[in-house]
């Protein structure tokens, strides 16, 4: 937890002034027709002036989206003034949906969906994406979202799905990235199927689920080339070396210092054939990288290229010969607005988390990805979701096989 608080110090100050810009149409348009589109709202916030049918921004603005699907229809990749292609965020603002289950932003597969960078002239940018599903982006880095150098981005209660990139199919970050209570599903990249983080930035992930993401090389869920801290994260069924050319390993690729606690990294897949490398489905540590434990992690198959440094109290670590099945429920919505994969009653993740009080080093998060309070039993569960079926947890009925 000390790492988490330090990593979010850049978000401590609240906005001094702000405007709320209500989007009133799902159409992707720039027109003086009395309605406010998402594209027009971003420009109004960037410039602090009225634009199209949107009121003027005023400092740290909030763009409010109702339920609905907002499609990118103004095609034109590579444009950076928010006139076409992706939505270009160049000021401190929040894009807030009504929930990831009902507010969807869909790309056109010719460009990413959000491009978050410092403005010109350069101004500090700390943006937030909340309560959204973001899908169908495509770019060289950050298929759904790109975070530029010197920029801070928080992603909270979002689902990022079906996007592709060379690096970071879901998010590619060169800045400060925090992802909370969110899910990444079916994203694809050469490196970092869902997340790639590098440059001089850092990442903090808590209560995040990675499911069915793929990389043709390493890091089918996430590849970190900058410092990262992960707590109560679940990575499962992600596929490395998806092109089966024997180059690529691991759901998590640590090419910098990555700290892991109360997390599940298990039942991932490495499609390497075993010629120049071994099968390493769950993790890989590269040159200059460290995967450090703060305890209470479940790693299903440590493989041969994943030195798990400083193995902590409560860690469960399987091997290629004797792997650990985390016994998770299928990836789906189990309450809340984003998908999770909670443990089954007979899962080794149940009540295997840290007993430390919230706020102390290595402690579980206070709630899970759905907002369910931790712990539901005597101790919190490992991963992004608690088992909240107290009948099964307390043993009144036989556990599922």
C-alpha positions in Angstrom: 0.0 0.0 0.0 2.9 2.4 0.6 3.8 2.0 -3.1 0.2 2.7 -4.1 0.0 5.9 -2.2 3.3 7.1 -3.4 2.3 6.3 -7.0 -0.9 8.4 -6.7 0.7 11.4 -5.1 0.3 13.3 -8.4 -3.5 13.0 -8.0 -3.7 14.4 -4.4 -4.8 17.9 -5.3 -8.4 18.5 -6.2 -9.6 20.9 -8.9 -9.8 24.5 -8.0 -12.4 25.3 -10.6 -14.4 23.1 -13.0 -17.3 23.0 -15.4 -19.6 20.1 -16.2 -20.2 19.7 -19.9 -23.2 17.5 -20.6 -23.1 15.6 -23.9 -26.6 15.6 -25.4 -26.1 13.4 -28.6 -24.4 10.1 -29.4 -23.5 11.4 -32.9 -19.8 12.1 -33.7 -20.2 15.6 -35.1 -18.8 19.1 -35.2 -21.8 21.4 -36.0 -23.5 24.5 -34.6 -26.8 22.7 -34.3 -27.6 23.2 -30.6 -26.6 19.7 -29.4 -23.3 18.8 -27.7 -21.3 15.8 -29.0 -18.5 14.1 -27.2 -16.0 15.4 -29.7 -17.3 19.0 -29.3 -17.2 18.6 -25.5 -13.5 17.5 -25.5 -12.6 20.6 -27.6 -14.6 22.9 -25.3 -12.8 21.5 -22.4 -9.4 21.7 -24.1 -9.9 25.3 -25.0 -12.1 26.6 -22.2 -14.4 28.1 -24.8 -17.9 27.2 -26.1 -17.7 25.0 -29.1 -20.4 23.5 -31.3 -23.3 23.0 -29.1 -21.2 22.6 -25.9 -20.7 25.1 -23.1 -17.2 26.5 -22.4 -14.8 24.5 -20.2 -13.4 26.1 -17.1 -10.3 24.5 -15.7 -10.6 20.9 -14.6 -13.7 19.9 -16.4 -16.1 17.0 -16.3 -17.6 15.7 -19.5 -20.8 13.8 -18.5 -22.0 11.0 -20.8 -25.5 9.3 -20.5 -26.1 5.7 -21.3 -25.6 5.0 -25.0 -23.1 4.1 -27.7 -20.8 6.8 -28.9 -19.1 5.8 -32.2 -16.2 7.5 -33.8 -17.6 8.4 -37.3 -15.3 11.3 -38.3 -12.5 9.2 -39.7 -9.0 10.5 -40.1 -6.1 8.9 -38.1 -3.0 10.9 -37.3 -4.9 14.2 -36.7 -4.2 15.8 -33.3 -6.6 18.8 -33.0 -9.6 16.6 -32.2 -11.2 17.2 -35.6 -11.2 13.6 -36.7 -10.2 10.1 -35.6 -9.4 9.6 -31.9 -10.5 12.0 -29.2 -7.5 14.2 -28.4 -7.4 15.2 -24.7 -5.1 18.1 -24.1 -6.2 19.5 -20.8 -7.1 18.2 -17.3 -10.6 16.7 -17.5 -12.7 13.8 -16.6 -14.8 11.8 -19.1 -17.5 10.2 -16.9 -20.0 7.7 -18.2 -23.1 6.2 -16.5 -21.4 2.9 -16.1 -19.3 0.5 -18.2 -22.4 -1.7 -18.7 -24.4 1.1 -20.3 -22.0 3.8 -21.7 -19.9 2.6 -24.6 -17.3 4.4 -26.7 -16.6 2.6 -30.0 -13.6 3.3 -32.2 -13.5 2.8 -35.9 -10.5 0.4 -35.9 -8.5 3.0 -37.9 -7.2 5.0 -34.9 -7.1 4.7 -31.1 -10.1 6.0 -29.1 -8.4 8.4 -26.7 -5.1 10.2 -27.2 -4.1 11.9 -23.9 -1.1 14.2 -24.2 0.3 17.5 -22.8 -1.2 20.6 -24.6 0.6 23.1 -26.7 2.0 25.2 -25.1 2.8 22.4 -22.7 0.5 22.3 -19.7 0.2 19.6 -17.0 -2.6 17.1 -17.8 -4.2 14.8 -15.3 -7.1 13.1 -17.0 -9.7 10.6 -15.8 -11.8 8.0 -17.6 -14.7 6.7 -15.5 -17.6 4.4 -15.9 -17.0 3.5 -19.6 -16.6 0.7 -22.0 -13.9 1.6 -24.6 -13.5 -0.7 -27.6 -12.4 -1.2 -31.2 -9.3 1.0 -31.2 -6.2 0.4 -33.2 -2.8 2.2 -33.2 0.9 1.6 -33.0 1.0 2.2 -29.2 -2.1 2.2 -27.1 -4.9 0.7 -29.1 -7.7 2.1 -27.0 -5.8 4.8 -25.0 -2.4 6.4 -25.4 -0.9 8.3 -22.4 1.9 10.7 -23.4 5.1 11.6 -21.5 4.5 13.8 -18.4 0.8 13.1 -18.4 -1.2 11.4 -15.6 -4.3 9.3 -16.4 -6.7 7.5 -14.1 -8.9 4.7 -15.5 -11.7 3.8 -13.0 -14.6 1.3 -13.3 -13.9 0.9 -17.1 -13.9 -2.1 -19.5 -11.3 -1.9 -22.2 -12.0 -4.5 -24.9 -11.3 -5.6 -28.5 -8.5 -3.1 -29.2 -5.1 -3.7 -30.9 -1.7 -2.2 -31.1 2.0 -2.8 -31.6 2.5 -2.1 -27.9 -0.3 -2.0 -25.4 -3.5 -3.3 -27.1 -5.6 -1.6 -24.5 -3.4 1.1 -23.0 0.0 2.3 -24.0 1.6 4.7 -21.5 4.7 6.8 -21.3 3.3 8.7 -18.4 1.7 8.1 -15.0 -1.0 5.5 -15.1 -3.5 4.3 -12.4 -6.1 1.7 -13.2 -8.7 0.8 -10.6 -11.8 -1.5 -10.5 -11.5 -2.2 -14.3 -11.3 -5.0 -16.7 -9.3 -5.7 -19.9 -10.7 -8.4 -22.3 -9.8 -9.6 -25.8 -7.2 -6.9 -26.6 -4.2 -7.8 -28.7 -0.7 -6.5 -29.3 2.8 -7.5 -30.3 4.0 -6.6 -26.8 1.7 -6.1 -23.8 -1.7 -7.5 -24.9 -3.7 -5.2 -22.6 -1.2 -2.7 -21.1 2.3 -1.6 -22.1 4.0 1.0 -19.9 7.4 2.5 -20.5 9.4 5.8 -20.6 9.8 7.7 -17.4 6.3 7.0 -16.1 5.0 4.4 -13.7 1.8 2.4 -13.2 -0.4 1.5 -10.3 -3.1 -1.2 -10.8 -5.6 -2.3 -8.1 -8.7 -4.5 -8.5 -8.1 -5.1 -12.2 -9.0 -8.2 -14.2 -7.2 -9.3 -17.4 -9.0 -12.0 -19.4 -8.3 -13.4 -22.9 -5.8 -10.8 -24.0 -3.1 -11.9 -26.4 0.5 -10.9 -27.4 2.5 -12.3 -30.3 5.6 -11.9 -28.0 5.6 -11.4 -24.2 3.2 -9.9 -21.7 -0.1 -11.2 -22.9 -1.8 -9.2 -20.1 0.8 -6.5 -19.4 4.4 -5.6 -20.2 6.1 -3.1 -17.9 9.2 -1.3 -18.9 8.7 1.3 -16.2 8.0 0.8 -12.4 4.6 -0.8 -11.6 2.7 -1.7 -8.4 -0.1 -4.3 -8.6 -2.5 -5.2 -5.8 -5.6 -7.4 -6.0 -5.1 -8.1 -9.7 -6.3 -11.2 -11.6 -4.6 -12.3 -14.8 -6.1 -15.5 -16.3 -6.6 -17.1 -19.8 -4.3 -14.6 -21.5 -2.2 -16.0 -24.4 1.5 -15.2 -25.1 3.3 -16.0 -28.3 0.0 -16.1 -30.0 1.6 -16.5 -33.5 3.3 -19.7 -32.3 6.8 -18.6 -33.5 8.5 -19.6 -30.2 9.2 -15.9 -29.2 7.2 -14.7 -26.2 6.4 -15.6 -22.6 4.2 -14.7 -19.8 1.0 -12.9 -18.9 3.1 -10.4 -17.1 6.5 -9.3 -18.4 8.6 -7.4 -15.9 11.3 -5.4 -17.6 11.5 -2.9 -14.7 10.7 -3.2 -11.0 7.2 -4.7 -10.6 5.7 -5.2 -7.2 2.9 -7.7 -6.8 0.6 -8.4 -3.8 -2.7 -10.2 -3.2 -2.9 -11.1 -6.9 -3.6 -14.1 -9.1 -1.5 -14.8 -12.2 -2.5 -18.3 -13.2 -4.0 -20.5 -16.0 -2.5 -18.3 -18.7 -1.2 -19.8 -21.9 2.2 -19.7 -23.7 2.0 -21.1 -27.3 5.8 -21.4 -27.7 6.7 -24.8 -29.1 9.7 -25.2 -26.8 12.4 -24.9 -29.4 14.4 -21.9 -28.3 12.5 -21.3 -25.1 10.5 -23.2 -22.5 6.8 -22.8 -21.8 6.3 -19.8 -19.5 2.6 -19.0 -19.4 2.3 -16.8 -16.4 5.4 -14.5 -16.0 8.7 -13.5 -17.4 11.4 -11.3 -16.0 13.6 -9.5 -18.5 17.1 -8.0 -18.3 17.0 -5.2 -15.7 13.6 -6.3 -14.5 12.4 -7.5 -11.1 9.2 -9.2 -10.1 9.0 -8.6 -6.3 6.4 -10.0 -3.9 4.8 -8.2 -1.1 3.0 -11.4 -0.2 -0.2 -13.4 -0.7 0.1 -14.0 -4.5 -1.0 -17.1 -6.4 1.2 -17.8 -9.4 0.0 -20.9 -11.2 3.2 -21.8 -13.1 6.5 -19.9 -12.3 8.1 -21.4 -15.5 11.8 -21.1 -16.1 12.3 -17.4 -16.8 10.4 -15.8 -13.9 12.5 -15.3 -10.9 10.0 -14.3 -8.2 12.1 -12.1 -6.0 11.6 -11.9 -2.2 8.8 -14.4 -2.1 6.6 -13.2 0.7 4.3 -14.7 3.3 1.4 -16.5 1.9 2.6 -16.8 -1.6 1.4 -19.9 -3.5 3.7 -20.7 -6.4 3.2 -23.6 -8.8 5.8 -25.1 -11.2 5.7 -26.6 -14.7 5.4 -30.0 -13.2 2.9 -29.1 -10.5 0.9 -26.0 -11.4 -1.8 -24.4 -9.3 -5.4 -24.2 -10.6 -6.9 -21.0 -9.1 -10.4 -22.3 -9.7 -12.2 -19.2 -10.8 -15.7 -18.5 -12.0 -16.0 -17.6 -15.7 -15.2 -14.0 -16.7 -18.6 -12.2 -16.5 -20.6 -9.5 -14.6 -21.2 -10.6 -11.0 -22.7 -7.4 -9.7 -21.3 -3.9 -10.4 -20.7 -2.7 -13.9 -17.4 -4.4 -15.0 -16.6 -8.1 -15.5 -14.6 -10.1 -12.9 -13.6 -13.7 -12.4 -14.4 -14.4 -8.7 -13.0 -17.5 -7.0 -15.1 -20.6 -6.6 -15.7 -21.7 -3.0 -12.9 -24.4 -3.2 -10.4 -22.0 -4.8 -7.0 -21.7 -3.1 -7.5 -17.9 -3.5 -10.3 -17.8 -0.9 -9.2 -16.2 2.4 -5.6 -16.4 1.2 -5.0 -12.6 1.1 -3.1 -10.4 3.6 -4.5 -10.0 7.1 -2.9 -6.6 7.4 -5.3 -3.7 8.0 -6.2 -1.5 5.0 -3.5 1.1 4.5 -0.6 -1.0 5.9 2.1 -2.4 3.6 0.9 -5.4 1.6 -2.8 -5.1 2.7 -5.7 -5.9 0.5 -7.8 -3.2 -1.0 -10.8 -2.2 1.2 -13.3 -3.2 -1.5 -13.1 -5.4 -4.6 -13.6 -4.5 -8.3 -17.4 -4.4 -7.8 -17.4 -2.4 -4.6 -17.9 -5.5 -2.4 -16.4 -5.0 1.1 -13.3 -6.9 2.0 -13.1 -9.3 3.8 -16.3 -11.3 3.3 -14.8 -14.0 5.6 -12.1 -13.9 8.2 -9.5 -12.8 5.6 -9.7 -11.2 2.1 -9.5 -13.3 -1.0 -6.6 -13.1 -3.5 -7.4 -11.4 -6.8 -9.7 -8.6 -8.1 -13.0 -10.1 -6.7 -14.1 -11.5 -3.4 -16.3 -14.6 -3.1 -19.4 -13.0 -1.7 -21.7 -16.1 -1.5 -21.6 -16.5 2.2 -23.6 -19.7 2.1 -20.9 -21.5 0.1 -18.0 -19.7 1.9 -19.3 -20.8 5.3 -19.6 -24.4 4.2 -23.3 -25.0 4.5 -23.3 -26.6 1.1 -20.7 -28.7 -0.7 -18.3 -26.6 -2.8 -18.4 -26.9 -6.6 -15.9 -29.4 -8.1 
